[in-house]
């Protein structure tokens, strides 16, 4: 009779109880944890191999036993992978979209007590660098390889077919979390994950690059570039989470609670097993969402404006020692107006925007403090290696010159005015807004540098403050380190601190070597040289090369610009000796052309080596999968049939009904009595549409950017039982974002017609998806409250459109380009 391992273990336990009665004996314990036939007494115990360069560590073969009676056999050693003795816990905190000059730990105006305390008890690093954009930085951080080696040359939503840009991490680039997990660590990620290919974020997968298939035992957070902090789309592992019905809910507190609970579980059940926590808040990326009491802390603190704030910040930075004495303030970009030249309304609005941002940052840091305190309470902080990285790139200037009430206006080429935004002055930061601040604050946030996020050619885009805290491993307290480091250096530093080698093979795949360099040698020696001497940068054509203290680069396009400044061949390069010019104010390109030429040659060498070429500065084209060879679940399809319970389908995996006539047909089995609920809805409060039943009557609402809503309501109620509900939209044409006429039908009978004067051309939401049988997250219309689940049965819903001709598609692209250029000029 065949007995599987579980049955065998049960059999062994039973026999032990019967024969000896020793329920807690060592023999029964060994049999329980290792239900393998015993060795002969002459066989030596299995010794765990010390070679950790092949992961997972191969399980040793145990010879078959020849002993008849277990009482006469010596049990084999249990095979178990453990981390090296005294290996530290690791906590990596990564703040989003925060510039070098924003946190108080690096001379900024925002009080961040947690990073301050960690810095005062540990080390500040003032020459640490990122890639200038979120997905690339995160991929590099989590693997120790350059972002193009990760195929993450930009964000996943703009991936192309070229190596270096595909948006899919290759198998020969194993994540750090997987290396640590296979070496005996517990691993978890909380917060933002923007490293999964956009078209893979659905139950259809593949899930290979989801967090829990990328080395993390636990993931609790959102997948994408940003989320509504008041109503996020959250995954626990691979499953979407239904949010609690708590009016005070905020994701920052939720993710902290989850991280604390997970850590406590680990240290309660396996106190000697080290953990790796990757804690990546959505803060301080837009939308800047924060409870009002945190905003109130900064009332009036930014009335002096961004020009004066830059001066104040530099003075604090020099006093704190995070920039050298005599450092000059780099000029701000020409597009950023002088604060003194602004109108009273502009000053009032912009100051409020910064108050909201600052409150968001302090709130997030305080929540991080709760996690650090929980680790301390568990008796683990002394041997926890903490990396607190204050920004995954420079501060974000993507709010444009005026900031935004609803960030999605930016993606739909709709310009918001200061008077319009002032109407929402008291709402900013709250659930009814999706806000971003003006670009002037981003420039101030990157003091003492000139540029911002996306500009990979300037330290304003790439230099971020970093604090390291590890009482057991670092004797120095409150000291500054000025070795030149890059985000790819984090992974090898953690491996060295844990006493682990870089793996040569992981899960059967030979690995691309780690491209970063460990900087453990800087922990306890102040003046040692940096071992990271050469590094390229490139994002959307903005590019630079660092080598031996020199930096050469070119600004191909600023974050607020919609047109590239020149062709690649005609870009104007700048050259700086960063050893003596901390803030990059002395451009030596004209006086030292030979050095510039040498550095440009170095960039091309690195660009070829790391799959940076061909350079790609396209904007709108990269948002359309078919134009750049990116996979799309809807490629070639003109219809999609969905079913009740399918929720959270992002725009990257859902049929695109924008800028075209289309039809929605729902086959329903409605209940007798009151009928309510969403049939199918896409996105929510800040733009989207919903087909629903309210008090028995079908209706359709189109929400244009949270600014206007158009509703068509049926004149007749939906009959109980089986019926066919149809909505037809006849698009006006003549470009993108135009209006049209909508008509409702019940069992083919026209029951309502109305005009929808405007539609969104380009995007609804980065995080709110399409739902069938509900409207999750935020509601498309204030007529109902989310999730507004349908109380009948939906057999199926079919969404369809006529395929565009090639000419129509090209016309759409041309109109988008023209609108983009017009907006750029108006801003």
Order of alpha helices (4+ residues) and beta strands (2+ residues): alpha-alpha-beta-beta-alpha-beta-alpha-alpha-beta-beta-beta-beta-alpha-beta-alpha-alpha-alpha-beta-alpha-alpha-alpha-alpha-beta-beta-beta-alpha-beta-beta-beta-beta-beta-beta-alpha-alpha-beta-beta-beta-beta-beta-beta-beta-beta-beta-beta-beta-alpha
